Amino acid sequence: MEWRRLAALFLFLGGTSPLSIFATEFIQSPDPNDGWKFVKETDGISFSSRARAGSSLKEFKAVGEIDASSRAVHNVLSDLESYPNFMPYTAECRLIKREGDSIYSYQRLSPKVVSDRDYTLRIWKKSWPGQGGVVFLDQWEPANASGPGEKPGVLRVKVNEGRWLLEPAAAAKTRATYCIYTDCGGKLPAFLANIANEIGIRKIFTAVRNQVKLAKYSAD
């Protein structure tokens, strides 16, 4: 991919200088306990990253508050059919099936400046009582064999692992933790893919923070 096209990609994503963002990853040494390394804080979101053995791509963790109850935020994340209306780059999202405490969901992303990507995920859903409300955990991994076959012109994503942890916070707020490790494929260099992931996470938080304001999500 030409650098001119990569520059267009980051302008589309809403990013600034790729090199300046990349440099922030070296601010702090890794935590010896779990390998997470603080990257920066922006828009009320604390970003950390850690290396994955055998991969040049990083796993990212973002922690930030959302001005709504954990149940309301979880209602937003569970509204798969509405993802194309508010989640960044999402062109298609649908439920494939339910199985025990899991759901299978197919999603297709359309960043426009690069080819579409798609994948099917298995999402495990758990919840338990917490101080001041309910704690929700949604954790996922690829399950492409359980979804639609590959389509011409759409790049199949085969690495996509992550989770949302929603914990009640003071004054009807939620402490949301989002972790993601993914390889979107294509010819994007690893360090630029890492930056794109960071920008995408920020957009996801913004989308959820805006969507949860709708009254329909506040119902139990």
C-alpha positions in Angstrom: 0.0 0.0 0.0 1.4 3.4 -0.9 2.2 5.9 1.8 -0.2 8.4 0.2 -3.0 5.9 0.6 -2.0 5.3 4.2 -2.1 9.0 4.9 -5.6 9.1 3.5 -6.6 6.2 5.8 -5.5 8.1 8.9 -7.2 11.3 7.8 -10.4 9.3 7.3 -10.0 7.7 10.8 -9.6 11.1 12.3 -6.0 10.6 13.4 -3.1 13.0 13.6 0.5 12.3 12.8 1.1 8.5 12.9 4.7 9.0 14.1 3.7 11.2 17.0 1.1 8.8 18.2 3.4 5.8 17.8 6.1 7.6 19.9 3.7 7.8 22.9 3.9 4.0 23.2 7.4 4.3 24.7 6.4 6.6 27.6 6.3 4.0 30.3 7.9 0.7 31.1 5.8 -2.5 31.0 4.0 -3.6 34.2 5.9 -6.7 35.3 2.6 -8.3 36.6 0.7 -8.5 33.4 2.7 -6.8 30.7 0.3 -3.8 30.2 2.1 -0.5 29.4 0.4 2.8 29.7 0.2 4.7 26.4 -1.7 7.9 27.1 -5.0 9.4 28.3 -7.3 11.2 26.0 -11.0 12.1 25.9 -11.3 10.6 29.4 -10.0 7.2 28.2 -6.8 5.6 29.5 -5.0 3.6 26.9 -2.6 0.7 27.6 -1.0 -1.8 25.3 1.0 -5.0 25.6 2.9 -7.3 23.2 1.7 -10.6 22.0 4.3 -13.4 21.7 5.2 -14.0 18.1 3.3 -11.0 16.8 4.2 -7.4 15.9 0.6 -6.4 16.6 -0.3 -5.2 20.1 -3.2 -5.9 22.4 -5.0 -2.7 23.5 -6.9 -1.9 26.7 -9.0 1.2 27.1 -10.7 2.3 30.4 -13.1 5.1 30.6 -16.3 6.3 32.3 -19.7 6.3 30.5 -22.5 8.5 31.9 -25.1 5.7 32.3 -25.8 2.6 34.3 -23.9 -0.6 33.5 -27.2 -2.1 32.4 -27.9 0.7 30.0 -24.5 0.5 28.5 -24.9 -3.3 28.1 -28.2 -2.8 26.4 -26.4 -0.6 23.8 -23.7 -3.3 23.2 -26.4 -6.0 22.9 -28.3 -4.0 20.2 -26.5 -5.7 17.3 -29.1 -4.8 14.7 -28.4 -1.1 15.4 -24.7 -1.2 15.0 -24.7 0.0 11.4 -26.4 3.2 12.7 -23.9 4.2 15.3 -20.8 1.9 15.5 -17.8 3.3 13.4 -17.3 1.7 10.0 -20.0 -1.0 10.6 -21.9 -1.7 7.4 -23.6 -4.9 8.5 -24.2 -6.7 11.8 -26.6 -9.5 12.6 -27.2 -12.3 15.1 -26.5 -15.7 13.7 -27.6 -17.9 16.6 -27.8 -18.2 20.4 -26.1 -21.1 22.2 -26.2 -21.3 26.0 -24.5 -18.3 27.4 -23.1 -17.3 24.0 -24.3 -15.6 20.9 -22.8 -15.7 17.4 -22.7 -12.5 15.5 -21.7 -11.7 11.9 -20.2 -8.2 11.2 -18.9 -6.5 8.1 -16.8 -3.3 8.4 -16.5 -0.8 5.5 -13.7 1.8 6.1 -14.1 3.0 2.5 -10.4 3.8 1.9 -9.5 0.1 2.2 -11.5 -3.0 1.3 -14.3 -4.2 3.5 -13.5 -6.7 6.3 -15.9 -9.2 7.8 -15.9 -11.9 10.5 -18.2 -14.0 12.7 -17.7 -13.8 16.5 -18.7 -16.0 19.4 -19.5 -13.8 22.3 -19.8 -15.2 25.8 -22.1 -13.1 28.1 -21.8 -13.1 31.8 -23.1 -10.9 34.6 -23.0 -10.8 38.4 -24.0 -8.5 41.3 -21.5 -5.7 42.0 -21.4 -2.8 44.3 -24.1 -0.3 43.2 -25.4 -2.4 40.3 -24.6 -5.3 38.0 -21.3 -6.2 36.4 -21.4 -7.3 32.8 -18.7 -9.2 30.9 -18.9 -9.8 27.1 -15.9 -11.7 25.8 -15.4 -12.9 22.2 -13.2 -14.8 19.8 -13.5 -15.7 16.0 -16.1 -18.2 15.0 -16.0 -17.8 11.2 -17.0 -21.4 10.6 -20.4 -20.6 12.2 -21.2 -17.7 9.9 -21.4 -16.8 6.2 -18.7 -17.9 3.9 -16.1 -15.6 2.5 -17.3 -13.0 -0.1 -15.4 -11.7 -3.2 -13.9 -8.3 -2.4 -14.3 -8.7 1.3 -11.3 -9.6 3.4 -11.9 -12.2 6.1 -10.6 -11.3 9.5 -9.3 -14.3 11.4 -7.8 -12.8 14.5 -10.3 -10.8 16.7 -10.2 -11.4 20.4 -11.5 -9.0 23.0 -13.9 -8.2 25.8 -16.1 -5.5 27.4 -16.2 -5.3 31.2 -18.8 -2.9 32.5 -18.6 -2.1 36.2 -21.0 0.2 38.2 -19.4 3.5 39.2 -20.6 6.4 41.4 -23.6 8.5 40.4 -25.1 6.0 37.9 -22.0 5.8 35.8 -20.1 2.9 34.3 -16.4 2.1 34.4 -16.0 0.5 31.0 -12.9 -1.6 30.1 -12.5 -2.5 26.5 -9.7 -4.9 25.4 -9.0 -5.9 21.8 -6.4 -7.9 19.9 -7.0 -8.1 16.2 -5.4 -8.4 12.8 -7.4 -6.7 10.1 -5.2 -8.2 7.4 -4.1 -6.6 4.2 -0.8 -4.9 3.7 -1.0 -2.3 6.4 2.3 -2.2 8.3 2.0 -3.4 11.9 2.9 -0.1 13.6 0.2 1.7 11.5 -2.3 -1.1 12.2 -1.6 -0.5 15.9 -2.3 3.2 15.6 -5.5 2.5 13.6 -6.7 0.2 16.4 -6.1 2.9 18.9 -8.1 5.5 16.9 -10.9 3.0 16.3 -11.2 2.3 20.1 -11.6 6.1 20.7 -14.4 6.2 18.1 -16.1 3.2 19.6 -16.2 4.9 23.1 -17.6 8.0 21.6 -20.3 6.1 19.7 -21.4 4.2 22.8 -21.3 7.3 25.0 -23.6 9.0 22.5 -25.9 6.1 21.8 -26.6 5.3 25.5 -28.3 8.7 25.8 -31.3 7.3 23.9 -34.2 6.6 26.3 -34.8 3.0 25.0 -31.6 1.8 26.5 -32.4 2.9 30.1 -35.2 0.3 30.5 -34.3 -2.8 32.5 
